[in-house]
Amino acid sequence: MATLVLTVLGDDRPGLVSAVSAAVVGHGGSWERSEMARLAGKFAGIVLVSAPDDRVEELRGALGALAADGLVVTVEGTSHAEDDAASRLRLHLLGADRPGIVAEISRAAAARHIGIEELRTALVEAPMAGGTLFELDAVLVSPAGADVEEFRGALEALGAELMVDVDLGEH
């Protein structure tokens, strides 16, 4: 079985997930994991699927044909290899919205060879105070031997500079 990552983008309308999933199952594939959302009138997503090796090219063709209906699907092959020695961390951040928060946090992680496995951000209404807060939830992958406490300290210093609350823990 081949493991494929699909990216999906198109104008939002009913039936988009149905069209992609029909192509996957119609070519012997299995929908394993996905993250999808409607953003500013667009439908965007990323999907992990598996498909029989001998049907991958047919599946690529079927997904490519969805472009005629305004849905662009890209297909990338991948390996499913994971580093068993790596540890997963959970990061939650909440504070006043300002430009650069994601850039600063991701730079701090990258400088320590810590990867981002999942990232979700949103603007949320501040309870009672009014205004808008920026919220970030992430799952990070820390390589074996990484100094997580040093990273935690760097995030706390960054949080103070950015005026946001940062919470880093085990996933």
ROSE-4610 file (N, C-alpha, C; in Angstrom, 1 decimal, always signed):
// ROSE-4610
residu = [M/M/M/A/A/A/T/T/T/L/L/L/V/V/V/L/L/L/T/T/T/V/V/V/L/L/L/G/G/G/D/D/D/D/D/D/R/R/R/P/P/P/G/G/G/L/L/L/V/V/V/S/S/S/A/A/A/V/V/V/S/S/S/A/A/A/A/A/A/V/V/V/V/V/V/G/G/G/H/H/H/G/G/G/G/G/G/S/S/S/W/W/W/E/E/E/R/R/R/S/S/S/E/E/E/M/M/M/A/A/A/R/R/R/L/L/L/A/A/A/G/G/G/K/K/K/F/F/F/A/A/A/G/G/G/I/I/I/V/V/V/L/L/L/V/V/V/S/S/S/A/A/A/P/P/P/D/D/D/D/D/D/R/R/R/V/V/V/E/E/E/E/E/E/L/L/L/R/R/R/G/G/G/A/A/A/L/L/L/G/G/G/A/A/A/L/L/L/A/A/A/A/A/A/D/D/D/G/G/G/L/L/L/V/V/V/V/V/V/T/T/T/V/V/V/E/E/E/G/G/G/T/T/T/S/S/S/H/H/H/A/A/A/E/E/E/D/D/D/D/D/D/A/A/A/A/A/A/S/S/S/R/R/R/L/L/L/R/R/R/L/L/L/H/H/H/L/L/L/L/L/L/G/G/G/A/A/A/D/D/D/R/R/R/P/P/P/G/G/G/I/I/I/V/V/V/A/A/A/E/E/E/I/I/I/S/S/S/R/R/R/A/A/A/A/A/A/A/A/A/A/A/A/R/R/R/H/H/H/I/I/I/G/G/G/I/I/I/E/E/E/E/E/E/L/L/L/R/R/R/T/T/T/A/A/A/L/L/L/V/V/V/E/E/E/A/A/A/P/P/P/M/M/M/A/A/A/G/G/G/G/G/G/T/T/T/L/L/L/F/F/F/E/E/E/L/L/L/D/D/D/A/A/A/V/V/V/L/L/L/V/V/V/S/S/S/P/P/P/A/A/A/G/G/G/A/A/A/D/D/D/V/V/V/E/E/E/E/E/E/F/F/F/R/R/R/G/G/G/A/A/A/L/L/L/E/E/E/A/A/A/L/L/L/G/G/G/A/A/A/E/E/E/L/L/L/M/M/M/V/V/V/D/D/D/V/V/V/D/D/D/L/L/L/G/G/G/E/E/E/H/H/H]
num = [1/1/1/2/2/2/3/3/3/4/4/4/5/5/5/6/6/6/7/7/7/8/8/8/9/9/9/10/10/10/11/11/11/12/12/12/13/13/13/14/14/14/15/15/15/16/16/16/17/17/17/18/18/18/19/19/19/20/20/20/21/21/21/22/22/22/23/23/23/24/24/24/25/25/25/26/26/26/27/27/27/28/28/28/29/29/29/30/30/30/31/31/31/32/32/32/33/33/33/34/34/34/35/35/35/36/36/36/37/37/37/38/38/38/39/39/39/40/40/40/41/41/41/42/42/42/43/43/43/44/44/44/45/45/45/46/46/46/47/47/47/48/48/48/49/49/49/50/50/50/51/51/51/52/52/52/53/53/53/54/54/54/55/55/55/56/56/56/57/57/57/58/58/58/59/59/59/60/60/60/61/61/61/62/62/62/63/63/63/64/64/64/65/65/65/66/66/66/67/67/67/68/68/68/69/69/69/70/70/70/71/71/71/72/72/72/73/73/73/74/74/74/75/75/75/76/76/76/77/77/77/78/78/78/79/79/79/80/80/80/81/81/81/82/82/82/83/83/83/84/84/84/85/85/85/86/86/86/87/87/87/88/88/88/89/89/89/90/90/90/91/91/91/92/92/92/93/93/93/94/94/94/95/95/95/96/96/96/97/97/97/98/98/98/99/99/99/100/100/100/101/101/101/102/102/102/103/103/103/104/104/104/105/105/105/106/106/106/107/107/107/108/108/108/109/109/109/110/110/110/111/111/111/112/112/112/113/113/113/114/114/114/115/115/115/116/116/116/117/117/117/118/118/118/119/119/119/120/120/120/121/121/121/122/122/122/123/123/123/124/124/124/125/125/125/126/126/126/127/127/127/128/128/128/129/129/129/130/130/130/131/131/131/132/132/132/133/133/133/134/134/134/135/135/135/136/136/136/137/137/137/138/138/138/139/139/139/140/140/140/141/141/141/142/142/142/143/143/143/144/144/144/145/145/145/146/146/146/147/147/147/148/148/148/149/149/149/150/150/150/151/151/151/152/152/152/153/153/153/154/154/154/155/155/155/156/156/156/157/157/157/158/158/158/159/159/159/160/160/160/161/161/161/162/162/162/163/163/163/164/164/164/165/165/165/166/166/166/167/167/167/168/168/168/169/169/169/170/170/170/171/171/171]
x = [+0.8/+0.0/+0.9/+0.5/+1.1/+0.5/+1.2/+0.7/+0.8/-0.3/-0.3/-0.9/-0.4/-0.9/-1.6/-2.8/-3.6/-3.8/-3.6/-4.0/-5.2/-6.2/-7.5/-7.8/-8.1/-8.5/-9.5/-10.5/-11.5/-12.5/-13.4/-14.4/-15.4/-15.8/-16.6/-18.0/-18.4/-19.8/-20.0/-21.3/-21.6/-21.0/-20.6/-20.2/-18.7/-17.9/-16.4/-15.8/-16.1/-15.5/-16.0/-17.3/-17.9/-17.1/-16.8/-16.1/-14.7/-14.0/-12.6/-12.7/-13.6/-13.7/-14.2/-15.1/-15.5/-14.4/-13.5/-12.4/-11.4/-11.2/-10.3/-10.9/-12.1/-12.7/-12.9/-13.2/-13.3/-12.1/-11.0/-9.7/-9.0/-9.9/-9.4/-8.7/-8.8/-8.1/-8.8/-8.1/-8.7/-8.3/-9.3/-9.2/-8.7/-7.5/-7.0/-7.0/-6.8/-6.7/-6.9/-7.5/-7.7/-7.9/-7.6/-7.9/-8.4/-9.6/-10.3/-11.0/-11.1/-11.8/-12.3/-13.3/-13.7/-13.1/-12.3/-11.6/-11.9/-12.5/-12.8/-13.4/-14.4/-15.1/-14.4/-13.3/-12.5/-12.6/-12.6/-12.5/-11.1/-10.4/-9.0/-8.8/-8.0/-7.8/-6.5/-6.1/-5.1/-5.6/-5.3/-5.8/-4.7/-4.6/-3.7/-4.6/-4.2/-4.9/-3.9/-4.3/-3.5/-4.3/-3.5/-4.1/-3.2/-3.8/-2.9/-1.9/-0.7/+0.4/+0.0/-0.7/-1.0/-2.2/-2.8/-3.9/-3.6/-2.4/-2.1/-2.2/-1.7/-1.7/-3.2/-4.0/-5.4/-6.1/-5.7/-6.3/-5.8/-4.5/-4.0/-4.9/-5.2/-5.9/-7.3/-8.0/-9.3/-9.4/-8.4/-8.3/-8.0/-7.1/-6.8/-8.0/-8.9/-10.1/-11.1/-10.9/-11.8/-11.6/-10.4/-10.1/-11.2/-11.8/-12.8/-14.0/-14.2/-15.3/-14.8/-13.6/-13.0/-12.3/-12.1/-11.4/-10.0/-9.0/-7.6/-7.1/-6.7/-6.2/-4.8/-3.8/-2.4/-2.2/-1.3/-1.1/+0.4/+0.9/+2.3/+2.4/+3.4/+3.7/+4.6/+4.5/+5.3/+5.6/+6.6/+6.8/+6.1/+5.8/+5.2/+6.1/+7.4/+8.4/+8.4/+8.5/+8.4/+9.6/+10.1/+11.2/+10.7/+10.9/+10.3/+11.0/+12.2/+12.9/+12.4/+11.7/+11.2/+10.0/+9.9/+8.8/+7.9/+6.6/+5.6/+5.3/+5.2/+4.9/+3.6/+2.8/+1.7/+2.0/+1.7/+1.9/+0.6/+0.2/-0.9/-0.5/-1.0/-0.6/-1.9/-2.0/-3.2/-2.8/-3.1/-2.8/-3.3/-3.0/-3.4/-2.8/-3.7/-3.3/-2.4/-1.3/-0.4/+0.4/+0.9/+1.6/+2.9/+3.3/+4.5/+4.5/+3.4/+3.4/+3.8/+3.2/+3.5/+5.0/+5.4/+6.8/+7.8/+7.6/+8.5/+8.5/+7.3/+7.2/+7.8/+7.5/+8.1/+9.6/+10.1/+11.5/+12.2/+11.6/+12.2/+12.3/+11.2/+11.2/+12.2/+12.2/+13.1/+14.6/+14.9/+16.3/+16.8/+15.8/+16.1/+15.8/+15.6/+15.3/+14.0/+13.1/+11.8/+10.8/+10.1/+9.2/+7.7/+6.9/+5.5/+4.7/+4.1/+3.3/+1.8/+1.3/+0.0/+0.0/-0.8/-0.9/-2.3/-2.9/-4.2/-4.1/-4.6/-4.7/-6.1/-6.4/-7.7/-7.7/-8.5/-8.8/-10.1/-10.1/-11.2/-11.5/-12.8/-13.2/-12.7/-12.2/-11.7/-12.9/-13.0/-14.1/-14.1/-15.2/-15.4/-14.7/-13.5/-12.7/-13.0/-13.6/-13.8/-12.5/-12.5/-11.3/-11.1/-10.0/-9.6/-8.3/-8.4/-7.2/-6.7/-5.5/-4.9/-4.7/-5.1/-5.0/-4.2/-3.3/-2.5/-2.4/-2.7/-2.6/-1.7/-0.7/+0.2/+0.7/+1.0/+1.7/+3.1/+4.1/+5.4/+6.2/+7.2/+7.9/+9.4/+9.8/+11.1/+12.1/+13.2/+14.1/+14.7/+15.1/+15.7/+16.9/+17.0/+18.2/+18.0/+16.9/+16.6/+16.4/+16.8/+16.7/+15.3/+14.3/+12.9/+12.8/+13.5/+13.5/+14.0/+15.1/+15.7/+14.7/+14.0/+13.0/+11.8/+11.4/+10.3/+10.8/+12.0/+12.5/+12.5/+12.9/+12.9/+11.5/+10.5/+9.1/+8.5/+8.9/+8.4/+8.9/+10.2/+10.8/+10.1/+9.9/+9.2/+7.8/+7.1/+5.7/+5.7/+6.6/+6.7/+6.9/+7.7/+8.0/+6.8/+6.1/+4.9/+3.7/+3.7/+2.6/+1.5/+1.9/+1.0/+1.3/+0.3/+0.5/+0.9/+2.0/+2.5/+2.5/+1.9/+1.9/+2.5/+3.6/+4.2/+4.2/+3.7/+3.6/+3.8/+3.7/+3.8/+2.5/+2.6/+1.4/+0.9]
y = [-1.2/+0.0/+1.2/+2.2/+3.5/+4.4/+5.3/+6.4/+7.7/+8.4/+9.6/+10.7/+11.9/+13.1/+14.0/+14.3/+15.1/+16.5/+17.5/+18.8/+19.2/+19.8/+20.1/+21.6/+22.3/+23.7/+24.0/+24.7/+25.1/+26.1/+26.7/+27.5/+26.6/+27.0/+26.2/+26.0/+24.8/+24.4/+23.0/+22.6/+21.2/+20.2/+19.1/+17.9/+17.8/+18.7/+18.7/+17.4/+17.2/+16.1/+14.8/+14.8/+13.6/+13.3/+14.3/+14.1/+13.5/+14.0/+13.5/+12.1/+11.9/+10.5/+9.5/+9.9/+8.9/+8.5/+9.4/+9.1/+8.1/+8.4/+7.6/+6.1/+6.0/+4.7/+4.0/+4.7/+4.1/+3.5/+3.9/+3.3/+2.4/+1.9/+1.0/+1.6/+2.9/+3.6/+3.7/+4.1/+4.3/+5.7/+6.4/+7.7/+7.5/+8.0/+7.7/+8.8/+10.0/+11.2/+12.4/+13.5/+14.7/+15.9/+17.0/+18.3/+19.2/+19.7/+20.5/+21.6/+22.7/+23.9/+24.8/+25.6/+26.7/+27.9/+28.6/+29.8/+30.8/+31.9/+33.1/+32.6/+31.7/+31.3/+30.2/+29.8/+28.7/+27.5/+26.3/+25.1/+24.6/+24.3/+23.8/+22.6/+21.7/+20.6/+19.8/+19.0/+18.0/+16.7/+15.6/+14.3/+13.3/+12.4/+11.2/+10.0/+9.4/+8.2/+7.1/+5.9/+4.8/+4.2/+3.7/+3.1/+2.0/+1.0/+0.0/+0.5/+0.1/+0.6/+0.6/-0.5/-0.6/+0.3/+1.1/+1.9/+3.4/+3.7/+5.1/+6.0/+5.6/+6.5/+6.8/+5.7/+5.9/+6.9/+6.8/+7.7/+9.1/+9.3/+10.6/+11.2/+10.4/+10.9/+11.3/+10.5/+10.8/+12.1/+12.2/+13.4/+14.7/+14.5/+15.6/+16.1/+15.1/+15.5/+16.3/+16.4/+17.2/+18.7/+19.1/+20.5/+21.0/+20.2/+20.7/+21.2/+20.8/+21.3/+22.4/+22.9/+23.9/+23.5/+22.2/+21.6/+21.2/+21.8/+21.5/+20.5/+19.3/+18.3/+18.0/+18.2/+17.7/+16.4/+15.6/+14.3/+14.1/+13.8/+13.6/+12.2/+11.4/+10.2/+10.5/+9.6/+9.8/+8.4/+8.4/+7.2/+7.5/+6.4/+6.5/+6.4/+6.6/+6.4/+7.4/+7.0/+8.0/+7.6/+8.6/+8.5/+8.1/+6.8/+6.3/+7.0/+7.5/+8.1/+9.6/+10.1/+11.5/+11.5/+12.7/+12.8/+13.9/+13.8/+14.8/+15.7/+17.0/+18.0/+18.7/+19.2/+20.0/+21.4/+22.3/+23.8/+24.5/+25.3/+26.2/+27.6/+28.5/+29.9/+30.7/+31.7/+32.6/+34.0/+35.0/+36.4/+37.4/+38.6/+39.7/+39.4/+39.6/+39.3/+40.4/+40.0/+40.9/+40.2/+40.8/+40.2/+39.5/+38.4/+37.8/+36.7/+36.4/+35.3/+34.0/+33.6/+32.2/+32.2/+33.3/+33.4/+33.2/+33.9/+33.8/+32.5/+31.9/+30.6/+29.5/+29.5/+28.5/+28.7/+29.9/+30.1/+29.5/+29.7/+29.1/+27.6/+27.0/+25.6/+25.1/+25.7/+25.3/+25.4/+26.4/+26.6/+25.5/+24.7/+23.6/+22.3/+22.3/+21.1/+20.4/+21.2/+20.7/+21.0/+20.0/+20.1/+20.3/+20.8/+21.0/+20.0/+19.1/+18.0/+18.5/+19.3/+19.9/+21.3/+22.1/+23.5/+24.1/+24.6/+25.2/+26.6/+27.6/+29.0/+29.5/+30.5/+31.1/+32.5/+33.4/+34.6/+34.4/+34.6/+34.4/+35.7/+35.8/+36.9/+36.8/+37.9/+37.9/+37.9/+37.0/+37.0/+38.2/+38.8/+39.9/+41.2/+41.1/+42.3/+42.9/+42.1/+42.5/+42.4/+42.7/+42.6/+41.2/+41.0/+39.8/+39.2/+37.9/+37.2/+36.2/+35.9/+35.0/+33.7/+32.6/+31.3/+30.3/+29.6/+28.6/+27.3/+26.2/+24.9/+24.1/+23.4/+22.7/+21.4/+20.5/+19.3/+19.4/+19.3/+19.4/+18.1/+17.9/+16.7/+17.1/+16.6/+16.9/+15.7/+15.9/+14.8/+14.3/+13.0/+12.5/+13.3/+13.5/+14.3/+15.8/+16.3/+17.7/+18.2/+19.4/+20.0/+20.7/+19.9/+20.5/+21.6/+21.5/+22.5/+23.9/+23.8/+25.0/+25.6/+24.7/+25.2/+25.9/+25.2/+25.8/+27.2/+27.3/+28.6/+29.7/+29.3/+30.2/+30.6/+29.7/+30.0/+30.9/+30.7/+31.6/+33.0/+33.1/+34.5/+35.1/+34.3/+34.8/+35.2/+34.4/+34.7/+36.1/+36.3/+37.6/+38.8/+38.6/+39.6/+39.9/+38.8/+38.9/+39.2/+39.2/+39.4/+38.3/+37.1/+36.0/+34.9/+34.1/+33.0/+31.8/+31.1/+29.9/+28.8/+27.6/+26.4/+25.3/+24.7/+23.6/+22.4/+21.3/+20.0/+18.8/+17.7/+16.4/+16.2/+15.5/+15.3/+13.9]
z = [+0.0/+0.0/+0.0/-0.8/-0.8/+0.1/+0.8/+1.6/+0.9/+0.8/+0.0/+0.9/+0.6/+1.3/+0.2/+0.4/-0.6/+0.0/-0.8/-0.4/-1.3/-0.7/-1.4/-1.3/-2.4/-2.3/-3.4/-3.0/-3.9/-3.3/-4.1/-3.6/-2.8/-1.6/-0.7/-1.3/-1.3/-1.7/-1.2/-1.1/-0.6/-1.7/-1.1/-2.0/-2.3/-1.8/-2.0/-1.4/-0.1/+0.6/-0.1/-0.4/-1.1/-2.4/-3.2/-4.5/-4.2/-3.3/-3.0/-2.4/-1.4/-0.8/-1.8/-2.7/-3.8/-4.7/-5.0/-5.8/-5.1/-3.8/-3.0/-2.9/-2.4/-2.2/-3.6/-4.6/-6.0/-6.5/-6.0/-6.4/-5.4/-4.5/-3.5/-2.3/-2.2/-1.1/+0.2/+1.2/+2.5/+3.1/+3.5/+4.1/+5.5/+5.9/+7.2/+8.2/+7.7/+8.6/+7.8/+8.4/+7.6/+8.5/+8.0/+8.6/+7.5/+7.7/+6.6/+7.3/+6.5/+7.1/+5.9/+6.2/+5.4/+5.9/+5.0/+5.3/+4.3/+4.7/+3.8/+2.4/+2.5/+1.4/+0.6/+1.0/+0.3/+1.2/+0.6/+1.3/+1.2/+2.3/+2.2/+3.1/+2.7/+3.6/+3.2/+4.1/+3.9/+4.4/+3.6/+3.8/+3.7/+4.6/+4.5/+4.1/+2.9/+2.4/+2.1/+2.1/+1.6/+0.4/-0.5/-1.7/-2.2/-2.9/-3.4/-4.4/-4.3/-5.2/-6.7/-7.1/-8.5/-9.0/-8.0/-8.4/-8.1/-7.7/-7.3/-8.5/-9.7/-10.9/-11.3/-11.2/-11.5/-10.6/-9.3/-8.3/-8.5/-8.9/-9.2/-10.3/-11.3/-12.5/-12.1/-11.3/-10.8/-10.0/-9.1/-8.3/-9.1/-10.1/-11.0/-11.8/-12.1/-12.9/-12.1/-10.8/-10.0/-10.3/-10.9/-11.2/-12.2/-13.0/-13.9/-13.2/-11.9/-11.1/-10.1/-10.3/-9.5/-8.2/-8.1/-6.9/-7.2/-6.7/-7.0/-5.9/-6.3/-5.4/-5.9/-5.0/-5.3/-4.5/-5.0/-4.4/-4.3/-3.1/-2.8/-2.2/-2.7/-2.0/-0.8/+0.2/+1.4/+2.0/+2.9/+3.7/+5.1/+5.7/+7.0/+8.2/+7.9/+8.9/+10.0/+11.2/+12.4/+13.3/+13.9/+14.8/+16.2/+16.6/+17.8/+19.1/+18.9/+20.0/+20.2/+19.3/+19.4/+20.4/+21.1/+22.0/+21.5/+21.9/+21.4/+22.6/+22.2/+23.2/+22.8/+23.7/+23.5/+23.8/+22.9/+23.1/+23.0/+24.0/+24.0/+24.3/+23.4/+23.6/+23.5/+24.3/+24.3/+24.7/+23.9/+24.3/+23.2/+23.5/+22.6/+21.2/+20.2/+18.8/+18.3/+17.6/+17.0/+15.9/+14.9/+13.9/+14.4/+13.9/+14.2/+15.2/+15.8/+16.9/+16.3/+15.3/+14.7/+14.2/+13.6/+13.1/+14.3/+15.4/+16.6/+17.2/+17.4/+18.1/+17.2/+15.9/+15.0/+14.8/+14.9/+14.8/+16.0/+17.2/+18.4/+18.3/+17.8/+17.7/+16.7/+15.5/+14.4/+14.9/+15.7/+16.1/+17.0/+17.5/+18.4/+17.7/+16.4/+15.6/+16.1/+16.6/+17.1/+16.0/+15.5/+14.4/+14.9/+13.9/+14.2/+13.5/+14.2/+13.7/+13.4/+14.2/+14.1/+14.6/+13.9/+14.3/+14.0/+15.0/+14.8/+15.5/+14.7/+15.3/+15.1/+15.9/+15.7/+16.4/+16.0/+16.7/+17.5/+18.8/+19.6/+20.4/+20.7/+21.5/+23.0/+23.5/+24.9/+25.8/+26.8/+27.7/+28.6/+28.7/+29.6/+29.3/+28.8/+28.5/+27.1/+26.2/+24.9/+24.1/+22.8/+22.0/+21.5/+20.8/+20.2/+20.7/+21.0/+21.4/+20.3/+20.3/+19.4/+20.2/+19.6/+20.3/+19.4/+19.9/+19.1/+19.9/+19.2/+19.8/+18.8/+19.3/+18.5/+19.1/+18.3/+18.7/+18.1/+18.9/+18.5/+18.6/+17.8/+17.8/+18.2/+19.3/+19.8/+19.6/+19.0/+18.8/+20.1/+20.1/+21.3/+21.7/+23.0/+23.5/+23.5/+22.9/+22.9/+24.4/+24.7/+26.0/+26.1/+26.5/+26.5/+27.5/+28.6/+29.7/+29.2/+28.4/+27.8/+26.8/+26.0/+25.1/+25.8/+26.9/+27.8/+28.2/+28.7/+29.2/+28.1/+26.9/+25.7/+25.4/+25.4/+25.1/+26.2/+27.4/+28.5/+28.3/+27.9/+27.7/+26.5/+25.5/+24.3/+24.6/+25.4/+25.8/+26.5/+27.4/+28.1/+27.1/+26.2/+25.2/+24.3/+23.9/+23.0/+23.8/+25.1/+26.0/+25.8/+25.8/+25.6/+26.7/+27.1/+28.0/+27.2/+27.6/+26.9/+27.9/+27.4/+28.2/+27.4/+27.8/+27.1/+28.0/+27.5/+28.3/+27.4/+28.0/+27.3/+26.6/+25.4/+24.6/+25.0]
